[in-house]
């Protein structure tokens, strides 16, 4: 079973998958700069993703995906920016984190 790595997101492959809810789970990117942005946006302190860590599709915009007849692939440069509610509720400014990430892209 895979759980979404975004702090506060309850989506898991057991309850949400492409068959019953249309939610997909995506590996952390290999590009170190983009991976660091993903890690920062999880809202977790002193955490590093494992090989099994994933972020679910509800945290990405529709235009972040390359959809074909058989697959729905996340573009390599995509950054999770939707439903990052836990960051905002813990007095960490999403706008501050996101604007820092944009500046380094």
N, C-alpha and C positions, 0 to 999 in steps of 0.2 A: 504494500500500500504506500502511496506517495501523498504527502501533505504539502500544501502550499507553504513556502518559506516566509511569506510576508507576515510580520507580527500581527496577530489578531484575525487573520483570514482562516476560516474554518474549512475551506474546501480540501477535499481529499479524493483520491482516485476511487475510494470505496463508495462515496456518496455522490460524487460528481464526475462524470466522464463524458467523452464525446458521444456516447450512445444515448445516455439518458438526460443530460443537461447541456450538451454541446461545449463543455469546458475541457480544455486541453491543458497539459502540464509541460513546462519547458525547462530544459537544462540551463544552467548558468553558462554564459558564453565563455569561450576560451580566450578571447581578446582580453588582456589584463585590465585595460582602461574601462571597457564596458562592464566587465565583471565587477570591478570595484564600485561602479555606479549602482549596479544591481544590489550588491551587498549593502551599501549605504541605505538604499531605499527599502530594505527589509524591515528597518526599524529595530534591529537586534543589536545589542551591545556585545562587543568582544566575540563575534561569531564569524565563522568561515564556512562556506558551503562544502558539503561532501559530494562525492560522485552521484549520490542519490538525491541531492537537493533539487527542488523544482519551484518555479513560480507559475501560478495558474493564469489562464488566458484572460480572466476578468480584469487583470491589472494592465492590459495593453489595449491600445486603440485598434480599431478594425484595420486601419491602413498600415499597421505594423506587421500584418500577415501577408504572405504570398499564398493565395489559395488556388489550387488546381483541382481538377476533377477528382483526384484520388487523395490529395494531401492538403494539410493546412500548416505551412511552415512559417515560423517566426523569422523575420528578417534579422540579419546579423547585427545591425546597428540599433535595434529596438531597445527602448528603455521602459521599464514598467512605471507608469505614471497615473494610472487610474486606481481608485479605491485604496489609496494608501492612507487609510483613516487612522490607524494606530499611531503613526508618526505625529499627526496633528494633535491627537488627544493626549499625547505625552509631552506637550509643550515643546516639541521639536518642530521648528518651522519647515514644513514641506517646501515652501517657496524658497527658503534659504538653501536647502539641500539641492533642490532641483536647479536653481539658478547656478549654483556652484558646478553641478554636473554639466549644464549646458555650456558654461564658459570653457570647460576642458574638452569639449567634444571637437 
